[in-house]
Every structure is written in structure tokens, then in C-alpha cells.
Amino acid sequence: MKLFSKLTLLVVLAAVLSACGGAPAEPTISPQDIQSTAVAAALTIVAETQAAIPTNTPVPPTNTPEPSPTPTETPLPSPTVDLALVPTFTPLPPTASGDPCNKVLGSSVSGTQTKIRLTNETKGSLVISLYLNLTPFGECGYRGYNLEKGGSVTITDLVTGCYNVSVFVTEPKQSSKSFGYGCINNTDLWEFKIYADKVVLLAP
């Protein structure tokens, strides 16, 4: 009997305590709330993903190079000639032979000055005739030189032009003649080397 009364007391006490507000019961979440939260989270993820995708920025147009203009030919001015610088030809009076250049060439010769060396390469003595052909300045004529064995002479008062060289060679055992020709076109030292059978012009 005592046991039943104790048990009844406990049941009544438990009912009183539960009625008086023990610990509040945990709230429950409805399935609709869970679905709404999931949808909101999914939409947030989709929006962030879209924001992270790079957008196609249009490339600014580049300047297309234009073809360069075709060069045009500009005519050059016609060359002019200063007539004061052009040598004039004055005919020389004919000599007794009829050849105006059959004369001794003087020491004052018009034209571009040059230097000529005559060198004896023979075993004897030489009698040389150096003949200047007619130049644009109207100069022409001849000069004579004598050279001993092994000798040479340098001439500094002649001008550029074409020369004929005629030589009579007297050697101990025999005599001979030799000839040569050459044109001199600058002011450097040119050399006619004279041999028993030929004359050779050496350029500087």
C-alpha cells in the first residue's frame, strides 16, 4: 500500500513539474522551411558563380596599316655646263711639214700637271723623243732627252694626256730602236721604263 502511494506521489509530482514549465521543448523545423533555405542557398551559389565567369570584353579595333603611297619619279634637273671651264681648241699654225704638232713642246703647257719619269733599263745610252698627242687644251709637240746607262730623268712640267715614246738605243755590241705608248690621267708619278726592244708605261 505504501509502495502504491509513493508511486502515485511521484506521478503527481511529475505532472505538476511538467505543468509548471520545465525545460522548453526544442522547436521543430518544417519541411517547407528546409526546402526554402536550400533553394535560397542554391540561388546564392549560382549568382556567385555567374559573377566569377569572365565576360567577353570586346577587343578595341586596331589601326589597319594603309598602303604607303607609291613613290613618284621626280625628274632631275638637266646638267648645266659652265662654258668658261671648257677648254677651247685653237688651231695651231701649220709648220713647214704641214703638221701643227711637229714642234718642240715648250716649258709652259696648259692642262692638268703631272709627273713623268724616264728610266733607262738597257745596257747602253739613249736618245729619247717624248711626243704629246693633241690635248683638249690644244697642246701637242715633242721633247728630246739623252740618258746614259742606268740613268733616269723626272719631268714635272708636263700635263696629263697620251704620249708616244721613240728611243734610239746605243749599246756596246749593237744599236736598236724601241717604241711605246701610254695615256696618263692623273697627277701622280708615272714611269716609262725603256728596254732595248720596248717601252713600258707603269701606272702609279
C-alpha positions as CSV (number, residue, x, y, z in Angstrom):
1,M,0.0,0.0,0.0
2,K,2.9,2.3,0.9
3,L,4.5,1.5,-2.4
4,F,1.4,2.4,-4.4
5,S,1.1,5.7,-2.6
6,K,4.7,6.6,-3.3
7,L,4.3,5.8,-6.9
8,T,1.2,7.9,-7.1
9,L,3.0,10.7,-5.5
10,L,5.8,10.6,-8.0
11,V,3.4,10.6,-10.9
12,V,1.5,13.6,-9.5
13,L,4.8,15.4,-8.8
14,A,6.0,14.7,-12.3
15,A,2.7,16.1,-13.7
16,V,3.0,19.2,-11.5
17,L,6.6,19.8,-12.6
18,S,5.8,19.4,-16.2
19,A,2.8,21.7,-15.9
20,C,4.8,24.3,-14.1
21,G,7.2,24.8,-17.1
22,G,10.2,22.7,-17.0
23,A,12.7,23.0,-19.9
24,P,11.1,24.2,-23.1
25,A,10.7,21.7,-25.8
26,E,13.0,22.2,-28.8
27,P,11.3,23.8,-31.8
28,T,10.8,21.7,-34.8
29,I,11.6,22.9,-38.4
30,S,9.0,22.2,-41.0
31,P,10.0,20.6,-44.4
32,Q,8.9,23.8,-46.2
33,D,11.4,25.8,-44.2
34,I,14.2,23.4,-45.1
35,Q,13.3,23.5,-48.8
36,S,13.2,27.3,-48.8
37,T,16.6,27.6,-47.1
38,A,18.1,25.1,-49.6
39,V,16.7,27.0,-52.6
40,A,18.0,30.3,-51.3
41,A,21.5,28.8,-50.7
42,A,21.4,27.3,-54.2
43,L,20.4,30.6,-55.8
44,T,23.2,32.4,-53.9
45,I,25.8,29.9,-55.2
46,V,24.5,30.3,-58.8
47,A,24.7,34.1,-58.5
48,E,28.3,34.0,-57.2
49,T,29.3,31.5,-59.9
50,Q,27.9,33.8,-62.6
51,A,29.7,36.8,-61.2
52,A,33.0,34.9,-61.3
53,I,32.7,34.0,-65.0
54,P,34.8,36.4,-67.1
55,T,32.7,38.5,-69.5
56,N,33.7,38.8,-73.2
57,T,35.1,42.3,-73.4
58,P,35.2,43.5,-77.0
59,V,38.7,43.9,-78.3
60,P,39.3,47.5,-79.4
61,P,39.8,47.8,-83.1
62,T,43.4,48.1,-84.3
63,N,44.5,50.5,-86.9
64,T,44.8,48.7,-90.2
65,P,48.0,50.0,-91.9
66,E,47.3,51.8,-95.0
67,P,49.5,51.1,-98.0
68,S,52.3,53.6,-98.4
69,P,52.0,55.8,-101.4
70,T,53.8,54.7,-104.5
71,P,56.9,56.9,-105.0
72,T,56.7,59.1,-108.0
73,E,59.7,59.8,-110.2
74,T,60.8,63.4,-109.9
75,P,62.8,64.4,-113.0
76,L,66.3,65.5,-112.2
77,P,67.3,68.9,-113.4
78,S,69.3,68.9,-116.6
79,P,73.1,69.2,-116.0
80,T,74.5,72.5,-116.9
81,V,77.9,73.1,-118.3
82,D,79.9,76.1,-117.3
83,L,81.4,77.1,-120.7
84,A,84.1,79.1,-119.0
85,L,85.6,75.9,-117.8
86,V,85.6,74.0,-121.1
87,P,88.9,74.3,-122.9
88,T,88.6,75.7,-126.3
89,F,90.7,74.4,-129.2
90,T,92.7,77.0,-131.0
91,P,94.1,75.6,-134.2
92,L,97.9,75.8,-134.3
93,P,99.6,77.3,-137.4
94,P,101.0,74.6,-139.6
95,T,104.7,74.1,-139.7
96,A,106.8,73.6,-142.8
97,S,105.8,69.9,-142.8
98,G,102.1,70.8,-142.5
99,D,101.7,69.1,-139.0
100,P,100.9,71.7,-136.3
101,C,102.2,69.3,-133.6
102,N,105.6,68.8,-135.3
103,K,107.3,71.3,-133.0
104,V,109.1,71.4,-129.7
105,L,106.8,71.3,-126.7
106,G,107.5,74.4,-124.5
107,S,108.0,74.5,-120.8
108,S,104.7,76.2,-120.2
109,V,102.0,73.7,-121.1
110,S,98.3,74.2,-120.4
111,G,96.3,71.4,-118.7
112,T,96.5,69.2,-115.6
113,Q,100.1,69.0,-114.4
114,T,101.6,65.5,-113.9
115,K,105.0,63.9,-113.4
116,I,106.7,61.5,-115.8
117,R,109.9,59.6,-115.2
118,L,112.0,58.1,-118.0
119,T,114.2,55.2,-116.8
120,N,117.0,53.5,-118.8
121,E,116.8,49.7,-118.4
122,T,119.2,49.0,-121.3
123,K,123.0,48.4,-121.3
124,G,123.7,51.5,-123.4
125,S,122.9,55.2,-123.8
126,L,119.5,56.5,-125.1
127,V,118.3,59.3,-127.3
128,I,114.6,59.7,-126.4
129,S,111.8,61.6,-128.2
130,L,108.7,62.1,-125.9
131,Y,105.7,63.1,-128.0
132,L,102.5,64.6,-126.5
133,N,99.4,63.9,-128.7
134,L,97.0,66.8,-129.2
135,T,95.1,67.5,-125.9
136,P,91.7,69.2,-125.3
137,F,93.7,72.3,-124.5
138,G,95.3,72.4,-127.9
139,E,98.7,71.3,-126.6
140,C,101.0,68.9,-128.6
141,G,104.6,68.5,-129.6
142,Y,107.7,66.7,-128.6
143,R,110.7,66.9,-126.3
144,G,114.1,65.2,-126.5
145,Y,116.2,63.6,-123.7
146,N,119.5,61.9,-123.5
147,L,120.1,59.2,-120.9
148,E,123.2,57.3,-120.0
149,K,123.3,53.6,-118.9
150,G,121.3,53.2,-115.7
151,G,120.2,56.8,-115.8
152,S,116.7,58.3,-115.3
153,V,115.0,61.7,-115.5
154,T,111.8,63.0,-113.9
155,I,109.8,65.6,-115.8
156,T,107.5,67.8,-113.7
157,D,106.2,70.4,-116.2
158,L,104.2,68.1,-118.5
159,V,100.4,67.6,-118.5
160,T,98.0,64.6,-118.5
161,G,97.5,63.2,-121.9
162,C,98.6,60.4,-124.3
163,Y,102.3,60.1,-125.1
164,N,104.4,58.3,-127.8
165,V,107.9,57.4,-126.8
166,S,110.5,56.7,-129.5
167,V,114.0,55.7,-128.4
168,F,117.3,55.1,-130.2
169,V,119.4,52.7,-128.1
170,T,123.2,52.6,-128.5
171,E,124.6,49.5,-126.7
172,P,128.3,48.3,-126.9
173,K,127.6,45.5,-129.3
174,Q,124.6,46.8,-131.2
175,S,122.1,49.6,-131.6
176,S,118.3,49.3,-131.7
177,K,115.1,51.2,-131.6
178,S,112.3,50.8,-129.2
179,F,108.8,52.3,-129.0
180,G,106.0,52.7,-126.5
181,Y,102.7,54.4,-126.0
182,G,100.5,55.3,-122.9
183,C,97.9,57.7,-121.6
184,I,98.4,59.5,-118.2
185,N,95.2,60.6,-116.5
186,N,96.2,61.9,-113.0
187,T,98.8,64.0,-111.2
188,D,100.7,61.0,-109.7
189,L,104.2,60.0,-110.8
190,W,104.1,57.8,-113.9
191,E,107.1,55.9,-115.3
192,F,108.2,54.9,-118.8
193,K,110.7,52.0,-118.4
194,I,112.8,51.8,-121.6
195,Y,114.2,48.5,-122.7
196,A,116.2,47.6,-125.9
197,D,113.1,46.3,-127.6
198,K,110.1,48.1,-126.0
199,V,109.0,50.9,-123.7
200,V,106.5,50.1,-120.9
201,L,104.4,52.7,-119.0
202,L,103.9,51.9,-115.3
203,A,101.0,53.5,-113.6
204,P,101.4,54.8,-110.0
